[in-house]
């Protein structure tokens, strides 16, 4: 605070030293005992004796700063209303009686994202599941006598103002600048992102929706999330992301859009739940929103181009049969067949070239089902998304590899290899699981892999999707070589390489062709190797993956990973069972509002405080060097042998250098082998663009002590000795250590 002098109880001035006199201690041998009474007597003067002003108190922060800081604390730490109320009360104790600080937490939350036009409550009839009109108490459905007043426990869901959220995100300076730069410099020579796909390029043609580079496109996610362990209550959130925001910022929480949440037992009736969404999307597509930047107004329109979800949610949204039903494939006319599986039956989809579904075929099937009241070609009726005139169910709804390839296919293979019920099959290797466990324990992934490898024994059924991804793409083939019979390993490697290609950030046409060949070869041979009962819809959908990637870019661009992660985050903002949806919306909206407001605030203590709460990890100090940053100097030269010192001197021209153990280059952190941070992770092996040397196990970073401050890596060279599996999975390389390299 800026109070340089205060007054004692008689009104006499006293210095800061007198006012803040240190506690007196009474020393009794080794014990230090605080004399509370003496301390209280010396500090009993009022803390503030100042007149009220336009500020909360005599400080540089205003009432606005005060409110925003409190909201930032509440949003960052997901604190309950009770705790927030107590914090406000505690702050009021430290302020003079006459102040303009906010004491009502509802007023506090209203100042940060809860204007009356932001949220809308949609009450619906419990009998027919139709939304009540705002001005009517009675349900308008024929032969339904439902009334709003009859709902002792009202049934409702909450939606937000999507246009307002888009404005708040885009109007932030860093997002506007990044968005414009990404539009102008995006590489379209290969499939590197959603914006590289043929579906997106079609919108960019002359006269197309994206012919004006101010328009944006949206991707949507919807799924059910269990809310409480002790009940069957779940929530169904609907999220959006803006595809024109660069990928590094696109999936951040503050840049996501939360349109609505349905809460209740079971699942919502999608026609009812998503009808307001279709209305909002039509408005954004036709009318858009006005964005004001640097005094200039821009009309920005938005178009939904991608919807991603798991198979169960997809069936509800598209009004189709579930994944085990006849004609359950959204992309082709495969009807499937019922075969025996264990003690029961299941539906499988044998490999074959099926006709692709067209929009006309889907429309005909939906109308026929609606008119007859019976399922027809997999449809029970029209999907609410079909009310968007530009939207195609078979083109704009994509395959999510997280649920399909990882939680579906990869997990099924682990069962077939290690579950004892398959012990009489030639692919069963459960008796070798201990050997694989020891190999798993020896794996040291880089720091970019957040989950350390877990053993297979009794745990693989509980693996998260990210663990299954690491197993599929990196761990499985090297570990299974020599354990899984070769014919099964080569077959499985087709899935590994095909998926790896479709997840790449630069996919050329020849790569797409290879991925298509590998995945179709994988599906074609499933029946001969594992039996026809294994040809599930997830396996069948692999044959459509390349078409989806060609249309909308790599699989990671519309994966459910970031949305599922966000589901876990928003559940943390729930405190108690009342107004759950409102709690989630405030936490979500407050963080976005704070990001927008703090970016436009002048430099001050409050701005630094609010922005620091957005950063989860403490930022390390760093020193600029040539094309990189030095994060940690080690200055350890005692371990260098004379021949190494001679090589260093020859390379850098002199012996005046420092050493470092941690640097950052191109956004990636690189460690040395002796760093404490790499005991369980290998973040010291760096891949090189060198024909003879594949990678380097870094032991030291050498920093020149001159104006250029060039940085050299000293370590052991790794040279290729062959591929892990001949003819496939070229991203998995066998190497050997050869010599010291600088």
N, C-alpha and C positions, 0 to 999 in steps of 0.2 A: 504494500500500500504506500501511497504518497504522503502519509502523515508523518511529518518530521518532528512535530511536537504534540504532546497531549497535555491534559490537565489533570491534576490530582483531585481528590474529592472536595477540596476547598476552592478549586478553581485556579490554583497556582500552576504555572507552567513547569514542566519537568522534561528532561531530555529522554531520548530513546533509551539510553543506557539505564537511566533510572527506572523507566517504565518496564523495560524488558530485563530487569535484573535477574541474574542467574539464580537457580535454586540453591538454597543453603543446605549443606549436608553436615551431619554430625558423625564424625569418625569414631567408631568403636572397634578398635583393633583392625581387622580386615573388612569389616562390614561398613557400608555406606548407607545411612538411614535418612530418608527424606523427611524433613520437618514440614509436614503439610500445613500446619497452623501458621508457621512463620511465613511460608510461601503465599498462603491465602491472604494474610494480612498485608503483605507488600504489593499484591497485585489486585486489590479489591477496588481500584478506581475504575470508572467506566472505560470500556474499550474504544467507544466512539462517542465523541461529543461534537457533532458537526451538523450543520443545517442540511435539510434535504435539498437535492439538486436534480438536474436532468440525468445524473448518473445514479446507479444503485447506491453507491456510497462514494466516499472521496477516493476515487481510484480512476485509472485510465479506461476501465471497461464501462460500457453503457448498459442500459437495460437489455438491449438487443444482444449484446455479448453475453450477458448473464443468462438469458433464456437459451441461447444457442449452445452454450457450454453445458448447461444442465441436460439439454436434449441429447447432446453428443455423448455424455456419460451414460445416460439411460439406454441409448441405442447401441453403443459399442459393447456394453457389458450385459445387455438383455436383462436389466433389473426389473423387478416387479413394481407395480404401482405402490405397494405398501412401502418398499424400500425407497422409492423415489420421493414419496411423501415425507419420509423421515429425513432424507437428505435435505430437502427443501426446508423442513423445520429446523434442522441443525444450522443451515446457512442463516436463517432468520435470527437465530440466537446471537449470531455474530454481527448483525447489522443494527443500526440505530432503530428506535421505535418508528420513526418516520422515514420510510424508504419506499421505493417503488419496485422492489423485487417481487416476482411472481410467487404466490403462495398456493394457488389452486393448480393441481397437476393437470386437470382437464384443460385449463387455460394454457398451461405450459405446452401440452401436446398439440393443442389447437394452433399454436404459433409455429409448429413445425410439421405441417403436412396433413392436417385434418380439417381443412375448410369444409363447409357444408356441402359443396358441390364435388367433393373428391370421392366420397364413398356413397354407394347406393345399396339399400337393403331391398331384396326382392322376396316378398312373402308369397308362398305358394300353397295351393290347396292340397291337403294331405290325402284327399280321396282320389283326385284325378291327376295330380301332379302338374297343374297348370298355374302360371303366375297370376296372382290377383292384380287387377288393374288398380292404379294408385288411388283413384277417387271412389272406388266401389268396395263394398264389404262382402258382396256375394260373388261366388264363382260364376263365370259366364259360360262354362261348358254345359251344353244341353244335358238335361236329366241329372245334373250334379247339384246337390243342395249344400255344398260346402260354403262356409262363411269364415271370414277372418276372425270374428269374435269367438268361433267355436274352437279355435286352436289355443287350448290352454297353454301348451308349450309350442309357440309359433315355429313353423317350419320356414326357414329362409336361407338364402345364401347372399354373399356380399360381392359386389363388383366395384371396380375403381374407374377413374377417369383415365383412359388409355392415352388420349391426346395430351392431357396435362403432363403425364409421365414422360412422353416422348419429347415434349418441349423442354422439360427440366433437364433431361439428359443431353440433348443436342445443343442447348444454349450454353452449356458449360464450355468455356473457351478451349480447354485442352481437348475435349471431344470434338468440337466443331473443327478445330485445326487438324486433328488427326483424321477425322472423317474426310475432309477435303483432300488432304495429302494422300490418303489411301486410295481415293477414287482416281486421282490423277496419275499415280505411279504404280498401280496394281499390275503385276505381271500376268499376262494372259497366254503366254506361250505354252504353258503346260497346265495341267489341272492341279492347282495349289490351294484352292479355297472354294467356298460356295460360289464366289463370283467368277470362277473359271469354268463352271459347268455350262453345258449347252442350253439348259433351261434359263439360266441367268442371262446369257448372251442374247437369247431370243428377245428378252425384255429391253435390251439395249439398242435394238435395231431402230432405224429411223421411224418415228411415229409410235414407238413402243413406250411402255410405262416408264422405263429408265432412260429414255432419250433425253429427258431433263435430268441432269446429274444432281438435282436437289432432292429428288424423290428417294425413298428408302424402301427396303424390303424387310419382312419379319419372318422369323422362325418361331414355331409354337411348340410347347410341350405340355402334356397333361398326364396325370397319373394319380392313383390313389395312395395315400400314406396313412398307416395306422397311427392314431393319435395317442391313445392311452393303452398300456399293456393290460389293464384290468377290465377293459370293455371292448366292444366291437365297433367303437366309434372311429371313423376315419375322416380324413379331409381330402378333397380333390382340388389342388391348386392348378391354375393355368398360367404359365409363364410365356414371355416372349423375349427374344433378343433381336437387336438390330444388326443385320448382316453387313452393313457398310462400315461399322466400327471395326478397326483392325483387330485380328484375333486375340492379341495379348490383352486388350481391354474389353473385348466383346463379352466374355463370360464372367466378368467381375460382378459381384453382387450389386454394386451401385449403378451398374449399367444394364441390369435386367429389368424387365417390366413384369409386374405381378398384376394380372387383370382381375382375377376373381378366385374365390374359395368357396367350395360347398363343403359343409360339415354335417355328418350324420352317420347312421348305421347303414351298411350295405353300400350301394353305389347310387349316384344321381341319375335321374332320367335325362340323358344328354340333350334331347330336343329342347327340354325346358331350360336346362342349365346354360346351354350355349346359344340360345336365341338372342339374348342381349349382346353377346359377343359378336354375332354376325351383324347385328345392327351397328355396333361400334366400328367394325372393320369396313363395312360399306361406307360409313361416314368418312373414315380416314382415307379410303381409296378415292372417293368422289370429291370430297370437300377439303381434306387435309387440315393442317394446322399452320398458323403463322409463326415463324421464327424471326426474331429481331436480333440482328448482329451488326454492331458498329453503325447503328442508326438506319440500317437497311432492313426492310421486311422481306422475308422469303416464304413462299408457300411450299410446304413440304407435305407430300402425300405418301401414304404407306400402303404396301400390298403384302398380304400373306402368301408366301411361296413354299414354305416347308412346314410340315407337321410331323413331329417325331414322338413315339411312345412305344410301350411294349405291346405284345399281341393282344392281351386281355383288354387294355384300354382302347386299342384300335378297333376291336370288335364292337365296343360300346359306342364309340364316336361315329363309326361308319354304318352302324345299324346292321352289322353282319353277324354271321355265326362265329363261334369261337374257333380257336386254332385246330381243334380236333373234329370240326364239322365238315360236311361235304361242301365243296367249292369255297373253302376258307382262304384261298390265296387271293389277295387283292390285285395281283399283277397279271395273272394268266387264268386260263380256263381249266386248270387241273382240278378234277373233282376228288381225287384220292380214292383209296380203297381200304376197306376194313380187313385187318389181318389179325391172327391170334398173337397175343403178347402175354406170356406168363399164364396166369389163371384167367385172364380176360382178353379183351380185344382192344385194338387201337386203329386209328386212321393213319395211313402212310401215303406218301406221294412218290411213286416210282419215277426214276429219271426218264424224261422224254421231252421232246420239243413240243410245247403246248402253244396254242394261239394266245397272243397277248390280249388282255381286256382293253377295250376302248371306252371312251366316255359314253358313247351311244349304247354300248352293251350294258354298262353299269346303270345308266338311266332306265333302260328297258327293264332290267332285272328289278330295280328298286320300285318302279311303277307297278309292275306285275305283282310283286309281293304286297304292295300297299292295297291294290284293288282286290286281290284274292284273300288277303289275310293269312297267307301261307308263305313260308320261306321259298325263295326262288333264286337259284344259282348263287346261294350263299347269303342273299340279302333278305332282311325282314321288312324293309321299307326304305324310304329315302333318308339320307344322312342330312343333318342340319347344315353341315358344311357345303352341301350341294346348292344351298341358297346363295352362296357367293358365285356370281356368274362367271368369274374368271378362274375358279378353283376346280382342279381335277383330282378326284380321289386316287386314281391309279398313278398319277405323275407327281403330285405335290405331297403325298404321304410317303415318307421314306422308311427304310429299314434301319432299325437301331442295332448296331453291332454289339453294344454292351449287353442288352438283354438276349439278343439272338445268338451271336457267335460265342460270347463269353459265358454268360449264365445259362445259356441253352446248350449249345453244341460242345464247348470245351468241358463243361462240368459233366456232361453225359459221357464223354470219353474217359474221364477220370473214374467214373463209376464202372464202366465196362472193363477197365484195366485192373482196378484194385478192389472192387466189391466181391466178396466171397461167393455171391450167388452166380458169378460168372466163372467160377474156378474150373469148370469142365470145358471151357472154350480155349482155343489156341491163342487168343490175345490176352488172356489173364496173366498178370505179372504181380499179383498181390504178394506172392512169396518173396519178391525181391524188393519190397518196399523199404526195408531197413537199409539196404545199400543206397537207395535213392535218397533216403533221409540224410545219410552222412554226406552225400554229394550236395544236397540242398543247404546244409549247414555251412559248407565251404564257400558258397557263393557270396561275393562282395559286390553288390550293385553300386552304381554311382549315387550321389546324393539326390539326383532327380527322381529316383525311385524311392518313394516315401515309406513304403512298407518293406521291412526286411523279410527275406524268404522264410516261410514256415514249413516245417516238415510235413510230409504227406500223411503219416500215420494218424488216423482219427481226427484230422483237421481239415482235409481238403474240402469236405462237404460244407464247411463253414467259411471257406475263403470268400473274400470280397471280390467284386468284379475287377478291381485294380490288380489283385493278386493273380487272378485268372488271366488277365492280360499279360502280365510279366511271364507267367508260366508258358502261355501259348507262344508268344513272340520270341522269347529269349532263352528260357531255362529248359524247356521240355526236350527239344530235339537233341542237344548235346548230352543231356542226362540219360535219355532213353536209348541212345545209341549203344548197341551191344546188349541191351536188356529186353527191349521190345523186339519181337521178330521183324526182320528187315522189311518184309512185304508190308507189314502194318505201319512201320515207321515211315517208309517212303510215301505211303498213302496219306498218312497224317501230315507229313511235311508239305503236301500240296495245300492243305488248309492254312498252315503256318505262313508259307510264302505268299499265297494269294491274299490273305488278310493284311500282311505286312505291306504289300504293294498298295492296297487300297487305303491304307492309313498314311501313306507318304505325303509329303508337302509339295512334291513336284512330280506328277504322274504323266509320262509321255504316252503316246498312242500305243507304242509297242509294249509298254508296261501293262496297259489296260488289256491288251490282247492276251498277254501271258497270264494275267490274273484270271481272266475269263476261262482260259484253257485249264488252268490248275484247279479252279473251284468246280468246274463242271466234271473234270476227271475225278475229283474227290467224291462228288455226289454219285457219279455213275458207278463207282466201285464200292459204295457203302453196302449195298445189298449182298454182294458176293462175300465180303469180308466180315460183316457184322450182322447180317440178316435183314430181311425186308421190314421188320418191325421197327428198325431204327430210322427209317426215312420220314422223320417228322417234318412239320412245316418249317421249323428253324433250319433244318438241313436243306429243304427245298428252296427256301428263300436265298440261299447262297448263290443259286443260279441267276438270281435277279440283281445281285449286289453290284455287278459291273455296270449294268444299265443305270442304276441309281447314282453311282459315282460319276458316270459320264454326264448325267443330267444336272447334278447338284454338288459335285466336288467330293473330296475325300471323306471317308467315314467319320473322322473326328469332328467335321464341321457341323454335324447335326446329331452327335452322340448324346445320350442321356446322362453321361458322366457329370457335367457341371450342374445339371438340374437336380439329379439325385443328391449331389453334395449339398446343394442349396436346401433341399427338403430337410436334411438333417439340421442345417443351421436355423431355419425358421421354427423348427420344433423347440429349439432352445429358448425362443422368445415367449413360449407359452407358460404362463404362471396361473395355475388353477384351471377350473373347467368353465368359468364364465367368460363370455365375450372373447373366445379363443381367436376367431377370425379377425376381430378388431385389434387384438394385441399384435397379431402377426403383421397386419397391414401397417400399423403405426411404426413398428420396428423397421419394417422394410422401407416405408416412405420417408421416415425421418433420416435414415442414412443417405438416401438420394438427395433430399432437400438440403441436408447439411453439406454434402459435397458440392452442390450448386452454389449455395450461399457463401461457403468459405472460399471458393475459388474467386468470387467477386469482391470479397472483403479487402479493405486496405491492409497492408502489413501491420500487424499488431500482435500483442501477447495472446489475445483470444483466438486469433486465426491460427497461430502456431499450435495452440493447445488443441483446437478442434481437429486440425489436419493430422496432428500426431496420433490421435485416436483411430484414424483410418489405417495406420500402419501397424500391422500385427507384430512385426519383428523389428528389433532395434537396428538402426542403420549403422554399420561400422564406419569408422573413419577411413579415408582412403587417400592415396597420393597418386597424382596423375603421372603416367609414364607414356612411352611411345605405344600408341594403339591399344592401351589397356590401363587398368588401375591397379596399384599395389594396395592390398588390403592389410597385409601383415608382413613386416620385415622380420627376418630371423637372424641375419648377421652371423651366420654360422659357417665359417670357412675352414675350421680345423679338420673337417673330415675329408678335405680334398687331397688326393694323391698328387705327386709332382707331375705325372703325365697329364692328369686332368687339368691342373693349373696351367700347364703349358698350352693345352688345347684352348682353354678359355682365353688366355692372353693372345694367342694367335687369332682367335675369332673376333675378339672385341678390340684388339689393338693395344691394350694395356692391362695392367693388373689391378687397376683401381675400380673396384666394384663392390656392391652390397649383395646380400642374398635375401630372398623373400620366400615365404612358405604358402602364400595365398594371393592370387591375383584374380581379376575379373576381366574377361575379354568377350566382346560381342554378347554381353548379357549372361555369360556362363561363368560360374566360379570354378577355379582350378586350384587344386591343392598339390603339395608335394608328398612324397611317400612317407616322410617322417612326421607329417602333421598329425596332431592328436585327433583330428576330426575324421581320419580315414581308417580307423582301426577296424570298423565293421563295414565300411563302404570304400569302394574303389573310385575315388574322384581325382586320382592322380594320373590315370592313363589317358592320353590325349591322342586322338586319331589325327594323322598327318596327311596332307596332300602331297605325298611323295611316292614315286613309283617303286622305290626299293624298300622303303621303311613304312610299314603300315601304321604303327602307333609308337608312342614313347611313354615309358613309365618314369614320370618326372621325379627326380630326387632333389633338385634345387632349381630355383629361379634366380638367374644372375641379372642384376640391375646395374647398368653402367652409371658411374658417378660423374656424369657430365650433362651438358644442356639437353642432349637428345634423350637421355634416359631410356635407351633401348633395353628390352628384356629378352633374355635367352633362357631356354629350358635345357637343363642337363639331366640326362637319365639313361636308362637302358633301352636300346632300340628293340622293337618287336617286329619280326619279319614273318610274312605269311608262309605257312607250310602246306596249305591246302584248305579245302572247304570242309565244313563239318559233315555234310552229306553230299556226295558227288551228284551234280546235276540239279540241285535244288537248294533252297534257303541260302542264297549267296550272301545275305547280311550276317550270317553266323560264320565267323572266320576262325581257323586254327592258326595260332602264332607260336613263335618260340623266341626266347631272349637271345640276343646275339652279342651286342657290344655297346659301349658307352657312346652316346651321341649328343651333340650340342646343336 
